[in-house]
Amino acid sequence: MSGRLVLLRHGQSYGNVDRRLDTRPPGSELTPLGRDQARAFAGNGLHRPALVAHSVAVRAAQTAAEVSGPFGVTARAIEGIHEVQAGHLENRNDDDAIAEFNAIYQRWHCGETSVALPGGETAEQVLDRYLPVVTELRMRYLDDDDWIGDIVVVSHGAAIRLAAATLAGVDRSFALDHHLGNAEAVVLSPITDGRWSCVQWGSLTPPFYPEPDADPVGDALRSDTDPMG
């Protein structure tokens, strides 16, 4: 097993700029800055993808195109790895909606995985569609002794943090307190018995210590904070 799974959040979208809960595909497009962020990720020299996949959202497809191009890899869409579905909160950017989304997201990380966003998904539903995709990629590619290279999966901030914390056993308070910026990634390395080790979370590397004072609702209500990271 020589490759890693790179769960990359898409570049900045117009929904991010507006602080909207933009979760339903196809969603908004990348801004010019978002395209620059994707190109910078591709050019940072840290990852050489042998496969690039993306969610069905437009911003993820556009990010994947920028990332895959320099490596001559054809990006492909995969169902099931889109963002947490916000339901009745979709496309809202008012403080009440942002606070409600993040309060329920916090409850998920505290173990209340059956709680649903109003008209939207539960954590169990998100994981039930997301984790099988990761498992299939691992079994088909990363567990193959002849496979060389990373798999870059362009996805979405809230879904990535939930899935990565679950897969690699990252402390839930850490995951809550450490949002992913646009074109930042969580990197998982496959280890024995189907388990994963988290080797990078955004700009941070292990150990990932608990954050007893995590306040995701307060963080999300800051005027300069993207609520979907």
C-alpha angles and dihedrals in degrees: 000000000000103000134077135213112243112197101198124191113223122255123267113303131196087250090058091052090053091045089235125160089239103173109133114092135272088032130159129331130246120274118231087260089053091056090049090051091053092049090049090053091051091049100046093092094227098106133037105190121210089183131025121193132173143187121260092259116111094233091054093049091049092049091048091051091055092046098046099042099076090052098048091241122140111230117223134199120240126193120229103038099087123122126289104280111244097197112191090009092062115137094359119132102179120120094248093057094044091048092049093049093050095043091057091042088055091052089054091056089048091058103269093120096154094062111109131214107242104281089348142086136307122225088251091058092048093050093044091061099034106045097054089058091054092046092052092050090051096048095044098043121001095049090052109102090214095054115110124184141035128286112227114201114189108211141136137291105243093040093047094051093049095046096042094049089050096046099044101030093242111173108269095223089054091051091050094049098045112066120188117243120220111291092011120129146207110220120207125190119203115238133177126310094022094296129135135220119209107225099171136021110185104303093341132093130196141326096064105195124203116264106217092182097050110150108180094167094053092044092051093051094060107113093234097047124103103225094208100059 
